[in-house]
Amino acid sequence: MFGRKRPRVLIAGAGPAGLLGALCLAERGVPVQVVDSSTADEAVRRRRSRGAVTLLYPRSLELLERHGIATPLLSEAQKVRTIGVYTQGDRVAELSFERLPSGRGSSFPFAAIVTVADLERYAVAALRKRRVDVFYQRALARVEQGSARVRATLDHLGSDSAGYATAHGELIVEKSEELDLEFLLAADGHQSVARQQLDVTMQRVAPPERYEVFDGPARGRLPDEAELLFADGASGVVWPLPGDRWRWIVGPEPGARARIAAAVPWLASVVDELHEHGHIEAEYVLANAFGRGRIWLAGSAAHATSPLGAQSTNIGLAEGVRLGDLLADILDGTQPADALSSYERERADEWGRLLLPRARHESGARERSWPGHHGLDLARVTPCLPAGAADLDALLEPMRSRLAPAQ
């Protein structure tokens, strides 16, 4: 281990949730190891991310700043102070991040649009300052747990060349190692090995959806607002990007792009300048448990929701921090091991608030809508916002004040 202490906690997954959990543990002096199955080549990882961006709301920025990440990250970000909500071309609400409890009086009365690659790069750099390395090309293969320990088997992956005229790199298992640990924090994504070996299932809350992603140059100065758009069953967002560009994510039905462009005049004027950037296969799923014993889940290992609000990313950051703090408390004797049951209750309560309204909407149970605003209701809006349950009411207040019972 190159002179470092043997880890007491293994973090599986070097995405935002896992990296924030590792930082919380490292700052408390807990020996921790972070592993990820992706390539060790940062340039390749960035290229494979295809320019993925996320919207971080004030509470997430506060969590990042706790570890010295937010300030440098914001130098490469696009700030957003409001979300304009449109339905059938009518602007029906302006949701302000400045009104949130987490934004009011803080250093971050705004949200920030950042590339996921930059977020991870700054988090990895913060870990290195604390003498914690991220070991890429190491995949969690198996886990076993007893009452006091966890045994994890890691596969070390190496590069192999295959092909004829054009070689391409593949990762193969070179060797395996076993780690004897006290806890495993699993933030290892939608195909989480830890979740599967715990026999925790992902429950589908709503049918999967496909969203198209477009980019284009901005005309003139970018606004400090994101747009959330609804029209005839279609939905989308327009995000201002660093570098004077737009990103438009739209779906889920065929023809959604044309319907929204036609409903929003200013967007229709620039839609021909947008070029296709790819697509997103959106899932609406929630784990039926967030862990057991000494193995606990965070981030996309346990949930997925709409890509329009980066909600899963923002809540995942908070989950990584909460788990990191809880594990540190348990390991230094501040709290008993059964304190982790509070994490399970908190996750069930929060995601029940965020995702279950979508399930009721899909089943035909409407909550509330605006007469004259084409029946738009909160069940469609809530999954498209970055806020967690603690801030959701404050963010939605301008809409709630106009709500009337559905007819």
C-alpha positions, 0 to 999 in steps of 0.5 A: 500500500506504498506506506499507507495504512490498510483501509478500514473502508472501501469506496467502490465507485469514483463518481461524485457520490463515492468521491465525496464519501471518501473525502468525508472519511479521509478528513476524519482520519479514517484509512480509506481506499477508492476503486473504480473499474474505468480506465486510469487514463484521464483523457480517455475517461473525459472523452468517454463521458461525451461532455456530460454536464450536471446542474449542482444546486446550492446545497450541493455546492456547500457540500463541495466547498466543505472540501475545498472543491466548489470555488475552483470548480466554479471558475469553469462553471456557468452560474444559474440563478433561476429556472423558468418553467414553460408549458405550451409556450407560456411562462408559468413560473420562475423558480429561484435558487436564492429563495432556498434555505440552502441558498439564502445568506450562503456563498452560493445563492445560485446553481452551477452547470459543470462538466461531470469530468471537471467535478470528478477531477477536482474531487480526486485532486482533493483526495490526493492532498489527503494522501488518498489515491483512486485506484482505477482499473480495479473492479469489485468482483465479490463481497462477503460480510460477517457481523464485524467485517467485510471481505471484498475481492477486487479484480485488477484490470489491465489493458489488452490490444485486440483487432487487426488493422485498427487495434482497440484497447480492452480491459482484462483481469490480470489478478485479484486481491482480497481486502479485509474491511470494516465497511463498504460504501458502494457507489458503483453505479446502475450495475452495482455489484455490491447491490446485486450481491446484497440481493437488493433489487431495483424497483421500476417506478415509471417506464424508461424514457429516451431523451435526445441531447443537442448543443449549439452556440449562444447568441450574445450574452448567456442568461443566468437562467435554465429553462424547463419546458413542457408541451403536449407530453414532451418535456425538456431543458435548456441549459446555458453552458460554459463557453457560450453554448446551449445544451438542450435535452428533450424527449421522451416521445418521437417528435418532442423536439419539434413540439417544444420548439414550436411552443417556445418562440425564442427556442424555435429561432435557434433550433436550426443551429443546434447539433445532435450530441447524443441521447440519454436512456432515462430510468426511473428506478429505486432500490428496495433497500439502501444497504445491510450490515456493513455494506451501504449504497449511495448515488446511482447504485440505488436510484435513477430519475429524470435527466432534466434536473440532475436530481439523482446526482445532487441527492447522490452527493448528499448520500455520499457525505451522509454515509461518510460522516456516519461511518466515521462516527461509528469507527471513532465510537461516537455512534453505534453501528445500528445508527446506519438504520437512520440512513435507511429511513432517511433515504426511504423518506426522501425518495418517497417524496421525490420519485413516488409522485411520478409513480402516482402520475403514471398510474393516472392519479393526478395531484394538482394542476393549473386551470388554463395551463394545460394540466401541468402538475407537480408530479411532472415537475418534481423529478425535473428539479435538482433540489432534494426534499429539504429544499423542494417546497421552497423551490416550488413555492411560486408554483404552489401559490398558483395551484388549484385542485385538479378538475 
